[in-house]
Amino acid sequence: MTKANGNGAVPVRESQRRSMQQHAQGPAAMLAIGTANPTGVVIPQDHFADDIFRMTKTDHLTQLKEKMKRICQKTGIEKRYFHLNEESVGANPEFLDRELPSLDARIDMVATAVPKLAHSAATKAIAEWGRPATDITHLVFSTYSACQAPSFDLQLATLLGLRPTVSRTILSLHGCYGGGRALHLAKQLAENNHGARVLVACAELTLVCFGAPDGSNLVGTALFGDGAGAVIVGAGPFSEGERPLFEMVSATQTTIPRTEHVLGMQVSRAGVDFHLGIQVPTLIGQNIKQCLIDAFGTDDAPCSDWNDLFWAVHPGGRPILDNIDTVLKLEPGKLAASRHVLREYGNMSGATIVFVLDELRRPRKETGLLPEWGAMLAFGPGITIEAMVLRAPRLDEY
Ligand SMILES: CCCCCCCCCCCCCCCCCC(=O)SCCNC(=O)CCNC(=O)[C@H](O)C(C)(C)COP(=O)(O)OP(=O)(O)OC[C@H]1O[C@@H](n2cnc3c(N)ncnc32)[C@H](O)[C@@H]1OP(=O)(O)O
């Protein structure tokens, strides 16, 4: 069979051959990881309630403050990093009144702060990768702060000096599954484009959501922090010096039916409003096993014991991790990387999963080598669950 072109007939077999060559060898892998947090403000969780009520001039709301203290004690968080500080909150009093427009001022602040934070994480990932930034062919950027075009993806590409031909995608408002979604897309891009090297960048600043504590935002205010993560993703053949940290074997996205109202974010003239339903941890616990079975592509559990795997779980909140432990009957310590990241940084939404992966790949005397097979999970509005089967190659494999 032939296909016409301007110069005559081109055999389809030839175009098929070319398209076959576009595919990479083997599954994509994460080749390097970088993380960053704002350097300005670190708030210990045990005096967060005092700090936030003072900063927002709401100390008179004593019952609300007591509830915030109760919530903070149950988060499993010890400290969080923030871009906003007392001075910038004082300079923007409209941030404290949801009736006043403040979106423009927030967009002005994130316009430089988000790419700067992403740049910091990406620079570390690129340095670890060891190849020049100009070898990056694709960029996938995820954030809940993007309200402009051109956006942070182009700013980051410029800051890093990427090629003008770099293929850019920005994911907006995917919330806590943004990092999982970006990695899932990067896997598909790397596997379908021979030689592709994809930079995944996730950067989250709570300042677009920040407001004075009220009856609706206590949990989010007690839980979320600022951070950025970056991962270089590519598939074989690997160049000298490239070493896969985690192979990205298969991935699925699942939406739990009829849960759209449970978890959500909405851009308003007063910033980004968010809603975290009290049933989120239970719903995730009830659905997680099936998502894993789907991701592993088997009719039943992929292994007799989920403890045979290593786990990279987005620490959306302490009870989410507790429910996963219970449902999967995990041994203590299986979710240690997730609990560590929650304790040290809080929930940094889409960027958090990169911190968990970074924590997992650190060699540990007490736990030894990771099991060969693992699972990555991230959750967010929808309720959407991103699941990915990972494989940790042995050091001498590549
Ligand atoms: C410079 C400073 C700047 C600061 C800026 C901060 C700004 C932050 C804004 C960032 C927003 C980003 C939004 C991103 C949205 C995407 C989220 C996701 O995708 S991923 C998913 C995100 N993750 C999640 O959705 C999980 C969040 N949940 C948790 O982590 C835990 O449930 C917990 C820590 C809140 C409580 O621990 P637990 O063991 O459950 O303890 P208990 O049962 O004893 O409850 C204690 C009290 O808490 C109450 N209460 C509980 N839940 C809720 C609720 N949803 N609703 C309301 N209230 C709630 C409960 O009723 C009780 O009240 P009381 O009886 O004392 O009066």
The ligand as an ORCA input file, in Angstrom:
! r2SCAN-3c Opt
* xyz 0 1
  C       2.488     32.207     56.479
  C       1.372     31.139     56.713
  C       0.662     30.694     55.524
  C      -0.329     29.503     55.775
  C      -1.005     29.136     54.500
  C      -1.905     27.914     54.547
  C      -2.884     27.937     53.407
  C      -3.236     26.583     53.003
  C      -4.074     26.497     51.808
  C      -3.651     25.412     50.873
  C      -4.771     24.804     50.176
  C      -4.358     23.878     49.106
  C      -5.550     23.144     48.632
  C      -5.220     21.942     47.885
  C      -6.457     21.089     47.661
  C      -6.156     19.777     47.143
  C      -6.189     18.723     48.255
  C      -5.942     17.395     47.791
  O      -6.037     17.297     46.618
  S      -5.468     15.950     48.793
  C      -6.332     15.581     50.162
  C      -6.097     16.458     51.322
  N      -6.162     15.752     52.583
  C      -7.302     15.503     53.287
  O      -8.404     15.765     52.841
  C      -7.181     14.888     54.666
  C      -7.241     15.943     55.723
  N      -7.552     15.410     57.049
  C      -6.646     15.207     58.024
  O      -5.441     15.304     57.791
  C      -7.162     14.822     59.396
  O      -8.523     14.472     59.315
  C      -6.986     15.931     60.473
  C      -5.497     16.107     60.764
  C      -7.605     17.237     60.007
  C      -7.670     15.497     61.765
  O      -7.193     14.243     62.195
  P      -8.242     13.127     62.659
  O      -7.495     11.919     62.982
  O      -9.281     13.017     61.591
  O      -8.772     13.765     64.025
  P     -10.260     13.959     64.580
  O     -11.209     12.988     63.980
  O     -10.148     14.001     66.060
  O     -10.604     15.418     64.055
  C     -10.084     16.566     64.675
  C     -10.972     17.719     64.281
  O     -10.815     17.968     62.865
  C     -12.113     18.025     62.270
  N     -11.979     17.611     60.865
  C     -11.380     16.515     60.385
  N     -11.444     16.516     59.043
  C     -12.082     17.649     58.690
  C     -12.423     18.217     57.425
  N     -12.085     17.615     56.277
  N     -13.070     19.391     57.422
  C     -13.375     20.028     58.564
  N     -13.047     19.533     59.807
  C     -12.419     18.357     59.834
  C     -12.966     17.073     63.103
  O     -14.327     17.315     62.915
  C     -12.462     17.388     64.511
  O     -13.078     18.578     64.990
  P     -13.400     18.732     66.561
  O     -14.297     17.596     66.936
  O     -12.097     18.711     67.263
  O     -14.079     20.067     66.645
*
